[in-house]
Amino acid sequence: MSIEDWRRRIDEIDRQLVALLNERSRCAIEIGRQKQRENLPLYQPDREREVLAAAEHANSGPLSNQAIRRLFERIIDEARSAERAAMHPESALEKDSDPTRPAGH
């Protein structure tokens, strides 16, 4: 395959990753809503450890387990932000409307 063929393949994988990450975020948002209904804490370190261990266990390379862990830590952090926004939508609105907050943060 040519470089352009490989790039097209990467572009398609990226589209799939975006779709999967958004689907995962929708699940996290629903979990956040359920946590709120059940008065459960947002942060659940045991569950986070389970997710990280499962991701490392599923890893067959070429990425290292450390790389997979870093990627999933970021994914989990973003999911927690989505959960927080679902649990406290008024806080998310305040952040979005804060003129002192840099765009995209």
ROSE-4610 file (N, C-alpha, C; in Angstrom, 1 decimal, always signed):
// ROSE-4610
residu = [M/M/M/S/S/S/I/I/I/E/E/E/D/D/D/W/W/W/R/R/R/R/R/R/R/R/R/I/I/I/D/D/D/E/E/E/I/I/I/D/D/D/R/R/R/Q/Q/Q/L/L/L/V/V/V/A/A/A/L/L/L/L/L/L/N/N/N/E/E/E/R/R/R/S/S/S/R/R/R/C/C/C/A/A/A/I/I/I/E/E/E/I/I/I/G/G/G/R/R/R/Q/Q/Q/K/K/K/Q/Q/Q/R/R/R/E/E/E/N/N/N/L/L/L/P/P/P/L/L/L/Y/Y/Y/Q/Q/Q/P/P/P/D/D/D/R/R/R/E/E/E/R/R/R/E/E/E/V/V/V/L/L/L/A/A/A/A/A/A/A/A/A/E/E/E/H/H/H/A/A/A/N/N/N/S/S/S/G/G/G/P/P/P/L/L/L/S/S/S/N/N/N/Q/Q/Q/A/A/A/I/I/I/R/R/R/R/R/R/L/L/L/F/F/F/E/E/E/R/R/R/I/I/I/I/I/I/D/D/D/E/E/E/A/A/A/R/R/R/S/S/S/A/A/A/E/E/E/R/R/R/A/A/A/A/A/A/M/M/M/H/H/H/P/P/P/E/E/E/S/S/S/A/A/A/L/L/L/E/E/E/K/K/K/D/D/D/S/S/S/D/D/D/P/P/P/T/T/T/R/R/R/P/P/P/A/A/A/G/G/G/H/H/H]
num = [1/1/1/2/2/2/3/3/3/4/4/4/5/5/5/6/6/6/7/7/7/8/8/8/9/9/9/10/10/10/11/11/11/12/12/12/13/13/13/14/14/14/15/15/15/16/16/16/17/17/17/18/18/18/19/19/19/20/20/20/21/21/21/22/22/22/23/23/23/24/24/24/25/25/25/26/26/26/27/27/27/28/28/28/29/29/29/30/30/30/31/31/31/32/32/32/33/33/33/34/34/34/35/35/35/36/36/36/37/37/37/38/38/38/39/39/39/40/40/40/41/41/41/42/42/42/43/43/43/44/44/44/45/45/45/46/46/46/47/47/47/48/48/48/49/49/49/50/50/50/51/51/51/52/52/52/53/53/53/54/54/54/55/55/55/56/56/56/57/57/57/58/58/58/59/59/59/60/60/60/61/61/61/62/62/62/63/63/63/64/64/64/65/65/65/66/66/66/67/67/67/68/68/68/69/69/69/70/70/70/71/71/71/72/72/72/73/73/73/74/74/74/75/75/75/76/76/76/77/77/77/78/78/78/79/79/79/80/80/80/81/81/81/82/82/82/83/83/83/84/84/84/85/85/85/86/86/86/87/87/87/88/88/88/89/89/89/90/90/90/91/91/91/92/92/92/93/93/93/94/94/94/95/95/95/96/96/96/97/97/97/98/98/98/99/99/99/100/100/100/101/101/101/102/102/102/103/103/103/104/104/104/105/105/105]
x = [+0.8/+0.0/+0.9/+0.4/+1.1/+0.9/+1.6/+1.5/+0.0/-0.5/-1.8/-2.9/-2.6/-3.5/-3.5/-2.3/-2.2/-2.9/-2.7/-3.4/-4.9/-5.4/-6.9/-7.3/-6.6/-6.9/-6.9/-5.9/-5.9/-7.0/-7.4/-8.5/-9.8/-10.0/-11.2/-11.2/-10.0/-9.9/-10.2/-9.7/-10.0/-11.4/-12.2/-13.6/-14.3/-13.8/-14.4/-14.1/-12.9/-12.5/-13.4/-13.6/-14.4/-15.8/-16.4/-17.7/-17.8/-16.8/-16.7/-16.5/-15.7/-15.4/-16.7/-17.4/-18.7/-19.7/-19.8/-20.7/-20.3/-19.0/-18.6/-19.0/-18.8/-19.2/-20.7/-21.5/-23.0/-23.3/-22.6/-22.7/-22.3/-21.2/-20.7/-21.7/-22.3/-23.3/-24.5/-24.9/-26.0/-25.6/-24.4/-24.0/-23.9/-23.5/-23.5/-24.9/-25.8/-27.2/-27.7/-27.4/-27.8/-27.1/-25.8/-25.1/-25.7/-26.2/-26.8/-28.1/-28.9/-30.2/-30.0/-28.9/-28.6/-27.7/-27.4/-26.4/-25.1/-24.5/-23.2/-22.2/-21.0/-19.9/-19.5/-19.1/-18.7/-17.4/-16.5/-15.2/-15.2/-15.0/-15.0/-13.6/-12.6/-11.3/-11.2/-12.0/-11.9/-12.3/-13.4/-13.8/-12.8/-12.2/-11.1/-10.0/-9.6/-8.5/-8.9/-10.2/-10.7/-10.6/-11.0/-11.0/-9.6/-8.6/-7.2/-6.6/-6.9/-6.4/-6.9/-8.2/-8.8/-8.2/-8.0/-7.4/-6.0/-5.2/-3.9/-3.9/-4.9/-5.0/-5.4/-6.2/-6.6/-5.5/-4.5/-3.5/-2.6/-2.5/-1.6/-0.5/-0.4/+0.7/+0.3/+1.1/+2.5/+2.6/+1.5/+1.5/+1.9/+2.7/+3.1/+1.9/+1.9/+0.9/+0.8/+2.0/+2.1/+1.4/+1.6/+0.9/-0.6/-1.1/-2.5/-3.1/-2.3/-2.8/-2.9/-1.9/-2.0/-3.2/-3.4/-4.6/-5.9/-6.0/-7.3/-7.4/-6.3/-6.5/-7.1/-6.7/-7.2/-8.7/-9.0/-10.4/-11.3/-10.8/-11.6/-11.7/-10.7/-10.8/-11.9/-11.9/-12.9/-14.3/-14.4/-15.7/-16.2/-15.3/-15.7/-16.2/-15.5/-16.0/-17.4/-17.7/-19.0/-20.0/-19.6/-20.5/-20.8/-19.8/-19.9/-20.9/-20.7/-21.6/-23.1/-23.2/-24.6/-25.2/-24.3/-24.8/-25.1/-24.3/-24.4/-24.4/-25.4/-25.4/-25.2/-25.7/-25.5/-24.0/-23.2/-21.8/-21.1/-21.6/-21.0/-21.4/-22.6/-23.0/-22.2/-21.9/-21.1/-19.7/-19.1/-17.8/-17.8/-18.9/-19.0/-19.1/-19.8/-20.1/-19.0/-18.0/-17.0/-16.1/-16.1/-15.3/-13.8/-13.4/-12.0/-11.4/-12.2/-11.8/-11.3/-10.1/-9.7/-10.6/-10.7/-11.6/-11.0/-11.9/-11.5/-11.1/-11.2/-10.8/-11.9]
y = [-1.2/+0.0/+1.2/+2.3/+3.6/+4.3/+5.4/+6.3/+6.8/+7.2/+7.8/+6.7/+5.5/+4.4/+4.2/+4.2/+4.1/+5.3/+6.5/+7.7/+7.6/+7.1/+6.9/+5.9/+4.9/+3.9/+4.5/+5.4/+6.1/+7.0/+7.7/+8.6/+7.9/+6.7/+5.9/+5.4/+5.0/+4.6/+5.7/+6.9/+8.1/+8.4/+8.3/+8.5/+7.5/+6.2/+5.2/+5.5/+5.9/+6.3/+7.4/+8.4/+9.6/+9.0/+8.2/+7.7/+6.8/+6.0/+5.2/+6.0/+7.0/+7.9/+8.6/+9.1/+9.8/+8.8/+7.6/+6.6/+6.3/+6.2/+5.9/+7.1/+8.3/+9.5/+9.5/+9.1/+9.0/+8.0/+6.9/+6.0/+6.6/+7.3/+7.9/+9.0/+9.7/+10.7/+10.0/+8.9/+8.2/+7.6/+7.2/+6.7/+7.9/+9.0/+10.2/+10.6/+10.5/+10.8/+9.7/+8.5/+7.5/+7.6/+8.0/+8.2/+9.4/+10.4/+11.5/+11.0/+10.3/+9.8/+8.9/+8.1/+7.2/+7.8/+9.1/+9.8/+9.1/+8.7/+8.0/+9.1/+8.9/+9.8/+9.7/+10.8/+10.9/+10.0/+10.3/+9.6/+8.2/+7.2/+5.8/+5.1/+5.3/+4.9/+3.4/+2.5/+1.1/+0.8/+1.5/+1.3/+1.7/+2.9/+3.4/+2.4/+1.8/+0.8/-0.4/-0.8/-1.9/-1.6/-0.4/+0.0/+0.0/+0.6/+0.6/-0.8/-1.6/-3.0/-3.7/-3.6/-4.3/-3.8/-2.5/-1.9/-2.5/-2.5/-3.1/-4.6/-5.3/-6.7/-7.0/-6.1/-6.3/-5.8/-5.2/-4.7/-5.8/-5.8/-6.8/-6.1/-4.7/-4.0/-3.6/-2.7/-2.4/-1.3/-0.7/+0.3/-0.4/+0.3/-0.3/-0.2/-1.0/-0.8/+0.5/+1.2/+2.5/+3.5/+3.3/+4.2/+4.0/+2.8/+2.5/+3.1/+2.9/+3.5/+5.0/+5.7/+7.2/+7.6/+6.8/+7.2/+7.0/+5.8/+5.6/+6.5/+6.9/+7.9/+9.2/+9.6/+10.8/+10.6/+9.4/+9.1/+9.1/+8.5/+8.5/+9.9/+10.7/+12.1/+12.9/+12.7/+13.4/+12.8/+11.5/+10.9/+11.5/+11.7/+12.2/+13.6/+14.4/+15.8/+15.7/+14.8/+14.7/+14.3/+13.4/+13.0/+14.2/+14.9/+16.1/+17.1/+17.3/+18.2/+17.7/+16.4/+15.9/+16.0/+15.8/+15.9/+17.3/+18.2/+19.6/+20.5/+20.5/+21.3/+22.8/+23.3/+24.7/+25.1/+24.2/+24.5/+24.5/+23.6/+23.6/+24.8/+25.3/+26.6/+27.7/+27.8/+28.9/+28.9/+27.7/+27.6/+28.0/+27.6/+28.0/+29.5/+30.1/+31.6/+32.4/+31.9/+32.6/+33.3/+34.7/+35.3/+35.3/+35.0/+34.9/+33.6/+32.6/+31.2/+31.2/+30.7/+30.5/+29.6/+29.9/+29.1/+27.7/+26.7/+25.3/+24.7/+25.5/+24.9/+24.8]
z = [+0.0/+0.0/+0.0/-0.6/-0.7/+0.6/+0.8/+2.0/+2.0/+0.8/+0.8/+1.1/+0.8/+1.2/+2.7/+3.3/+4.7/+5.4/+4.8/+5.4/+5.3/+4.2/+4.1/+5.2/+5.4/+6.4/+7.8/+8.1/+9.4/+9.5/+8.4/+8.5/+8.8/+8.2/+8.5/+10.0/+10.5/+11.9/+12.8/+12.4/+13.3/+13.3/+12.2/+12.2/+13.2/+13.1/+14.0/+15.4/+15.7/+17.1/+17.6/+16.8/+17.2/+17.6/+16.7/+16.9/+18.2/+18.4/+19.6/+20.9/+20.8/+22.0/+22.3/+21.3/+21.6/+22.2/+21.7/+22.2/+23.7/+24.0/+25.3/+26.2/+25.7/+26.5/+26.8/+25.8/+26.1/+27.2/+27.2/+28.3/+29.7/+29.7/+30.9/+31.4/+30.5/+30.9/+31.6/+31.0/+31.6/+33.0/+33.1/+34.4/+35.4/+34.9/+35.8/+36.3/+35.4/+35.8/+36.8/+36.6/+37.6/+38.9/+38.9/+40.1/+40.9/+40.2/+40.8/+41.5/+40.7/+41.3/+42.5/+42.5/+43.6/+44.7/+44.5/+45.5/+45.6/+44.5/+44.4/+44.1/+44.5/+44.2/+42.7/+42.1/+40.8/+40.6/+41.4/+41.3/+42.0/+41.3/+41.9/+41.5/+42.3/+42.0/+41.7/+42.4/+42.1/+40.7/+40.3/+38.9/+37.9/+38.2/+37.3/+37.2/+38.3/+38.3/+37.4/+37.5/+36.7/+35.2/+34.9/+33.4/+32.9/+33.7/+33.3/+33.2/+34.1/+34.1/+32.9/+32.6/+31.5/+30.2/+30.1/+28.8/+28.6/+29.7/+29.6/+29.2/+29.8/+29.6/+28.1/+27.5/+26.1/+25.1/+25.6/+24.7/+24.2/+22.9/+22.2/+21.4/+21.6/+21.0/+19.6/+19.0/+19.4/+20.4/+20.9/+21.9/+23.2/+24.0/+25.3/+26.3/+27.4/+28.4/+29.0/+29.1/+29.7/+28.7/+27.4/+26.5/+26.5/+26.6/+26.7/+28.0/+29.1/+30.4/+30.2/+29.6/+29.5/+28.6/+27.6/+26.7/+27.5/+28.2/+28.9/+30.1/+30.7/+31.8/+31.2/+30.0/+29.4/+29.1/+28.5/+28.1/+29.4/+30.5/+31.7/+32.2/+32.2/+32.6/+31.9/+30.6/+29.7/+30.0/+30.3/+30.6/+31.9/+32.9/+34.2/+34.0/+33.1/+32.8/+32.2/+31.4/+30.8/+31.8/+32.7/+33.8/+34.7/+35.0/+35.9/+35.3/+34.0/+33.3/+33.3/+33.2/+33.2/+34.6/+35.6/+37.0/+37.5/+36.9/+37.3/+36.1/+35.3/+34.1/+34.3/+35.4/+35.7/+35.8/+36.3/+36.4/+35.0/+34.1/+32.8/+32.0/+32.2/+31.6/+32.0/+33.3/+33.9/+33.3/+33.1/+32.5/+31.1/+30.4/+28.9/+28.7/+29.7/+29.5/+30.2/+30.8/+31.5/+30.5/+30.4/+29.4/+29.8/+31.0/+31.4/+31.1/+30.8/+30.5/+29.0/+28.8/+27.4/+26.5/+25.3/+24.4/+24.4/+24.4/+24.3/+25.6/+26.7/+28.0/+28.9]
